[in-house]
Amino acid sequence: MKRFIVGVVTVSAAALVGCSGGTGDSVPTFEVDALWPMPLEYPTILGPVSGVTVAPDGNIIIVTRQDGFSSINEINSVTGTGQCCTPSQAVLEYRPDGSLVRQWGGPDMGYPWPVRPHGIGIDPDGNIWIGGGVAPPAGGRGGRGGRGGGRGGGGAAGPPPEPTFDTHILKFSRTGQHLMTIGEVGGTPDSHGTSFGGAAGFAFDAAANEVFVADGYANHRVAVLDVSTGELKRFWGAYGNPPDDAAMSPYSPGGAPAQQFGSVTCVEIVDDLVYVCDRENDRIQVFEKDGTFVTEGLVAPQTLGRGSVFDVAASPDGDFLYVADGMNERVHILDRDGLTFRTSFGVGGRYPSHFRELGSVATDAAGNVYTAEDGQGRRVQKFVNTGMGPVMMEHQGAVYPATALGETR
C-alpha cells in the first residue's frame, strides 16, 4: 500500500520553490475573471452554489440550494415587503463568456427535489444528474455528515437530533425534463443497498455505460450504476473493502488511517483510475474501476473541522489535480502522478479570488478552473488559465490579474 502526504501546511515556502513532481518544474497558472459570470437579471439572486460541472460543449452548469435566504430583508419580492430579491431557479447554465443560457428546476415541480441538493454531473448523453446531501435538524447548522464519531463534541446532554439525508438521485434532460428517480425517496441510508446517503458527486465511464457515485454523507462508499437504468452494479468502501456504516473514531492528524470512508464527497475518473474524496479524513484514495485499491494521498492533513478534500477536478491533459479545500478556503494543485503537492491559490473572504465555503471545482477543455461556494458564499467563480509557470511559493493567495496589480508579466 502506498501512502503520500501532500499539502502539509508546516512546510516552508522556500522549501517548495522550484520543487518538481511528475510533470517537471512548471504548473498551470491562473488569474481570476472578476466579472464572470454576468449578473442575473434584477431582482434575481443566487442561493448557495453546491455543485458545478462543465458540459462537453463548454457550458458551465451549477446547482443551487433554495434555502438560507433571510425572509426579513433579502427576498422581499417573495415576502411582499420590498422589491428585491427573488431566488433563481435551482439549476443554471452559463456560456463560457458568462451569459446565462437557461435556468430550471427546484422544489414543488412534480418530482422529489432533494432536501439539500449537492452533486451535479452530466453524462455522455448530455443528461444532468443531481444528488443530495444532509440537511441539519430543525434549521440548525449543517455538519460533516456521517452517523457516528465526529471531530469536536460537547453540547447538551442526550443524543443529538437526527439530520435528514437525501437518499435518491434525479436524472434530467439538459433542459430540465425529469427522466428518472434512482434510489429510495425518504429511505434509510444503506451502504449495502439501493438507498443512497447523500450522493455528492458523479463521474461517468462512457465505454461501460456506468456512472460512479460519491455516496456520500451518511453512506461510506463509491456506488457504480448503469447510466441507462440506474441499476446498482457494485460498490466499495475505503481501500476497496466492503463499506462499513458503524460509528468511526474522530480523525486524528498523524494517527492510524481510517479503514472506512468518512464523508465521500467526490469521484473523478482520469485515465481509467477513480479518484475519491474522503473529505473528513483529509485524503484522496485512488482505485481501479472495479474497486481495487491503488494508492492514497493526504491533503493538508492537519486540517480538522469538516476536512480538507471537498472536491477534485483534473486538468485537461490529466497531469494535475485541483482540490477544493473548503476549510482552508483554497484550491490545491497536485501532480496527479504521486499526488504530489505543488502550490495552492485563493484565500478566505468575499472578494474575487477569495472563497467563502468553497465546496466544488471543475475544469473546461481550455484548462480554466471553476469554483462553487456553498452556504453564505453563494457564487461561482472562473479562474482563467494563463499558461505554465514556475512554482514561486507554497501558497499564492488571491490570484488577481497582473494589470489589476499594476504589474507586467
BALUM-946930 format. One record per residue: x, y, z of N, C-alpha, C in turn; residue in one letter. Coordinates in steps of 0.1 Angstrom, whole numbers, plus 5000, padded with zeros to 4 digits. Layout:
XYZXYZXYZa...
***
This chain:
500849885000500050005000500950125000m500650214991501350344990500550454997k501250545004500550645011501450775010r500850885005501651005003501051115012f501851215016501351325023501551455014i500551525011500651645002500051765009v500551875005499952005011500152015026g501251975031501451985046501652135049v500852185058500852335060502052385067v502852295073504052335080505352355072t505252305059506352315051506652465047v507952505047508252645044508052665029s507752795026507552825012508952815004a510052845011511352835004511652695000a511152605008511452465005510752414993a509652484989508852444977509152514965l509952624965510352694953511052604944v510552594932511252514921511052364924g510252324933510152174936509552114924c509951984921509451924909508651794913s507751764904506951644906506951574893g505951494890505951414878505851484865g505551624865505451694853506451804851t507551804859508551904858508352014868g509052124865509152234875507952334873d507152324863506152424860504752374864s503852464867502452424870501552524862v500352484860499352584854499252704863p499152824857498952944864497553004861t497053084870495653134869495553284873f494553344868494153474873492653474873e492053534883490553534884489953634874v488853594868488053684860486953744869d487253864874486453924884485053964879a484853964866483554004860482753884855l483153764858482553644854481753574865w480553534864479653544852478953674852p478153704841477453824841476353814851m475953934856474953934867473553884862p472853824870471453774867470553894866l469553884858468553994856467954024870e467954154873467454204885465954174886y465354124897466054124910466453974914p466853894905467153754908468553744914t468653664924469953644931470153494932i471453454933471853314935471753274950l471353144952471453094965472853024967g473052944977474252874979474552784967p475752794961476052714949476752584954v476052474953476552344959477252254950s477252284937477952204927478152274914g479252234907479552294894480052184885v479652184872480252094862480352164849t481152104840481352164827480852064816v479952104807479452024797480452014785a480351904777481251894766481352004756p480252084755480252204746480952324753d481352314766482052414773481152504782g479852474781478952554790479152504805n478952594814479152564828477752554835i477552454842476252424848476452414863i475552484871475652484885474352444891i474352384903473152354911473252444924v472052504927472052584939470952534949t471152584961470152554971469152664972r467952634976466852734977466552774991q467452745000467352785014468452875018d468352925030469453005036469253155034g468153195027467853335025467153395037f467453515040466753585051465453635046s464353605053463053645049462753795054s463653845062463453975068463854085058i465054075051465454185042466154135030n466054005026466853955015465953915003e464853855006463953814995462553884996i462654014997461554104999460454094988n460954064975459954044965459153914966s459653824974458953704977457953724989v458453794999457553815011456653935009t456754004998455954124996456254245004g457454255009457854365017458754465010t459154434997460054524990460254474976g461254534969461454504955462554394953q463454374962464554284960464654194972c464854064970465254004957464453864956c464653804945463953674942465053564939t465053454946465953344943465853294929p466953264923466953194910466353054911s466152994899465752854900467052774903q466852644905467952564912469152534902a468952524890469952484880470152594870v471352644869471652754859472752704850l472652744837473652704827474152834821e475552854821476252964816477052934804y477153024794478153014784479553044789r480553004782481953044786482153194788p481353274781481553414783480853474795d480153384802479453424815477953454813g477453454801476053494798475153364802s473953394806473053284811472353224799l472353094798471653014788470252994792v470152934804468852894809468952864824r467752864831467652814845466352734846q466452634855465252544857465452474870w464352404874464352314885464252374898g463952284908463752324922462552244928g462252284940461152214947459852244941p458852154944457452164940457252174925d457952094918457752094903457451954898m456851864907456351744903457351624904g458551654909459551544912460151564925y460751464931461151474945462551544946p462451684946463751764946464451734959w465751724960466451694972466251804983p466251754995466151855006467251955006v468451905002469651985001470451934989r470151984977470951934965472451964967p473251874961474651884963475351854950h475451724946476251684935475551714922g476351754911475851764898476851714888i476351644878477251594867476451584854g477151564843476551554830477051424823i476151344819476551214814476951214799d477451114793477851114779476651144769p475451124774474251154765473851304767d474551374776474151514778473051534789g472751434796471751444807472351484820n471651554828472151614841471751514852i472651484861472451404873472651494885w471651484895471751574907471551484919i472451494928472351424941471951524952g472051464964471651544976472751544986g472451584998473451595009472751565022g473051645032472551635045471951765050v470751765055470151885060470151885075a470651985082470751975097469351975103p469151925114467851925121467352055125p466052085124465452205130466152335126a466652335113467252455108468552485113g469252385120470552405126471652415115g472852435120473952445111474352315105r474652305092475052185086476352135091g476552005092477851955097478551875087g479351775092480151695083479351585077r478251545082477551425078478151315085g477751195081478151075088477251045100g477250925104476250895115476950855128r478250865128478950835140480250905142g480850905153482150975155481951125154g483051185150483051335147484251395153g484451525149485551595154484951705163r485451715175484851805184483951735194g482751795196481751735205481251835214g480751805226480151895235478751915232g478152015238476752045236475851985247g474551995245473651945255473751795257a473251755269473351605271472251535263a472451405261471551325253471951325239g471351235231471651225217471251345209p472051385199471651505191470551465182p469751565177468651535167469251485155p468551395148469051335136468851435124e469851445115469751525103468951445093p468551515082467851455071468851435059t468951305055469751275043468951255031f469451305020468751275007469251135002d468251055000468550904997468250864983t468150964974467850934960468651034951h468650994938469351074927468351104917i468451224911467551264900468351274887l467651234876468251244863467351334854k467951434847467151524839467751534825f466951584815467551624803468251754805s469051794795469851914796468952044799r467652034794466752144795465852134808t466052024815465252014828464151924828g463951844818462851744818463251624827q462451594837462751484846462651354839h463751274840463851154833463751024842l464351044854464450924863464750964877m464150894886464450894900465150764904t466350774910467050654913467250644928i467050534934467150514949465750524956g465750534969464550534977464350664983e463350734977462950874983462450854997v463150935006462750925020463150795027g464150725021464550595026465550615038g466150505042467150505052468550475045t469550565047470850545041471350405044p471950345033472450205035473550185025d474750165030475950155022475950015014s475049925017475049795011473749785002h472949885001471649874994471449984984g470250004980469850094969469450234974t469550254987469150374993470450454996s470550574989471850654990471850725003f473050785005473250855018473850995015g473251065005473851195002474751184990g474251164978475051144966475751284962a476951294965477651424965478451454952a478551354943479351374931479251254922g479551284909479351184898480551184889f480951074883481851054873481350954863a481650964850481050884840482050804832f481750674829482550594821481750564808d481950634798481050624786481150484780a482350424779482550294773481750184780a481750194793481050094801479550134804a479150254800477850304803477550304818n478550344826478450344840478650484846e477950514857478150634865478750594879v479750654883480350634896479850744905f479350704917478650804926479450814939v479750934943480350954956479250954966a479150854974477950824983478450794997d478550885006478251025005478451075019g477351135024477351195037476951105048y476051005046475650905055476250775052a476150735039476850615034478350645033n479050535032480550545031481150455020h480750495008481050414996481150494983r481750424973481550454959480550354954v479550404947478550314941478650334926a478550224919478550224904477250184899v476650264890475350244885475350234870l474350164864474150174850473550304846d474150374836473650504833472250504827v471850404820470550404813469450364823s469750264832468650214840468750254855t469950304859470150334873470350214882g470450094876470749974884472049984891e472049944904473249934912474049814908l475349834903476149724898477149674908k477749764915478749734925479049854934r479849824945480149934954481349894962f482049994968483149954977483350074987w484150044997484550135007485950165007g486550225017487950265018488850145015a489950165008490850065005490249944997y489049974991488449864983487649764991g487649785004486949685013485449715013n484649615018483149635019482949755028p482049845024481849965033481249925046p481550015056481149985070480450115075d479250105079478450225084478550235099d479450155106479550165120480150305124a479950345136480450475141482050465140a482650575136484050575134484650675144m485950655147486650745156486950875149s487050985157487351115151488751105144p488851185134490151205127491151255136y492351205135493451255143494751265134s495251385132496351405124497551325129p498151245120499251165124498851025129g497551005131497050885136496950775126g496550655130496350545121495350575111a495550545098494550585088493150515090p492150585088490750525090490550415079a490050305083489850185074488450195067q487750305070486450325062486450475058q485650505048485450645044484750715055f485050845055484250945063483150995054g483251125050482351185040482951165026s482251095018482751075004482051174996v482851284992482251404986482551424971t483451334965483651354951484151224945c484051214932484651104925485051154911v486251124906486751174893487451054886e487251044873487950934866488951004856i490150964858491251014849492050894845v492250874832493050764826492650624833d491350604834490850474839491150454854d491550554861491750544875490650634882l490150584893489050654900489550724912v489450854913489950944924488750974933y488850954946487750964955488151054967v487251154969487551244981486951184993c487851165003487451135017487651255025d486651345025486851485030487351495044r486651435053486951455067488251375072e488651285063489951215066491151285058n490851395052491951475046492651395035d491951315027492751225018491951205005r492751174995492251124982492650974981i491750884978492050744976491850714961q492750634955492750604941492450454939v491550424929491150294927491150264912f491250134909490850084895489350084895e488750074883487350084881486549974888k487249864891486549754897486549764913d487249874918487349894932488649854938g489549804930490849764935491649884940t492049894952492850004957494150014951f494550144947495850164941496750244951v496350364955497150444964496350544971t496950624979496250734986497150854989e496650974991497451084994496751175004g497451225014496851315024497051465018l496051545021496051685016495851775029v496751855032496751945043496251865056a497051765060496551665070496451715084p496751845087496551895100495151965101q494351955090493052025090492051935098t491352005106490251945114488951985109l487952005117486652055113486051965102g485652015091485051935080486051865071r487251885073488251825065488751915053g489651865045490351945035489951905021s489451785018489251745004487851745001v487251854996485851864993485551814979f486451844969486151814955487451804948d487451734937488651724929488251734914v489151804906488951804892490351794885a490451734873491651714867491851824856a493151854853493451944842493151864829s492951934818492551864805493551754801p494851774803495851674800496051564810d495351584822495351474832496651484841g497451584839498751584846498551644860d497551724862497351794875495951764881f495851774894494551764901494451894908l493151944908492852064916491852024927y492252054939491452014951490852134958v489552134958488752234966488852204980a489452294988489552285002488752395009d487552355014486652455020486852485034g487852415041488152465054489352565054m490252545046491352635044491152745033n490052725026489552825016490652845006e490952744998491952754988491752634978r492452644967492552534957493952484957v494152354960495452294960495752244946h496952264941497352204928498352084931i497951974926498851854928499251794915l500451734914500851644903499951524905d499251484895498451364896499351234898r500451234892501451124893502051134907d501751054917502251054930501451144939g500451214935499651304943500551404951l501551464943502551554949502051694950t502051754961501651894963502651994956f502052084948502852184941502652324946r501452374947501152504952499652514954t499152634959497752654961497452804958s496152834956495752974954494352994961f494053124963492853154970492953184984g492153274990492153305004490753315009v490553315022489153325027488753475026g487453495022486953625021485853635011g485553755006484353774998484653854985r485953884983486353954970486653844960y486853894947487253794937488553724941p488653594938489753504942489753484957s488753524964488553484978487453374978h487453304989486453194990485753205003f484453175003483653155015482853035013r483252925020482652795019482752735005e484052735001484352664988484052514989l483352464979482952324980483052244968g483152304956483152234943484152294934s484752214925485652264915485452184902v485652254890485552184877486552254868a486852194857487752244846487052234833t487552324823487052314810488152264801d487952254788488952204778490052294777a489852424780490952524778491852524791a491452454801492252444813491852544824g490752624821490252714831489552634843n489652694854489052634866487852714871v486852644875485552704880485352654894y485052744903484752704917483352744921t482852674930481452704936481552714951a480852814956480852844970479452824976e479352744986478052704992477752805003d476752765012476452845024476352995021g477053075028477053225026477953265015q478653175008479453214996478553254984g477753164980476653194970477153244957r478253184951478753234939479553124932r479753144919480653064911481653154905v482953114905484053204900484753124889q485353204880486253154869487653194871k488553104870489953134871490553094857f491053194850491553184836492953124836v493153014829494452954827495353044819n496453094825497353184818498653114814t498652984813499852904808500652844820g501752784816502552714826503552814832m503952804844504852884851505552814862g506652874867507352804878506652824891p506852724900506352734914507152844922v506552954925507253064932507053064947m505953004951505653004966504652894969m504752854981503852744986502352774984e502052894988500652944987500653084980h499853094969499953214961498953324966q498053294975497053384979496053414968g495453534968494553574957495253594944a494753534933495453544920494753644911v495053774914494453884906495253894893y494553954883495253984870496454084873p497454064865498654144867498354294865a497454324855497154464853496454524864t495654444872494954504884495954534895a497154474894498154504904499254604900l499054654887499954744882501254684878g501154554874502354474871502354434856e503454384851503554334838504154194839t503654104830504153964831505353954821r
***
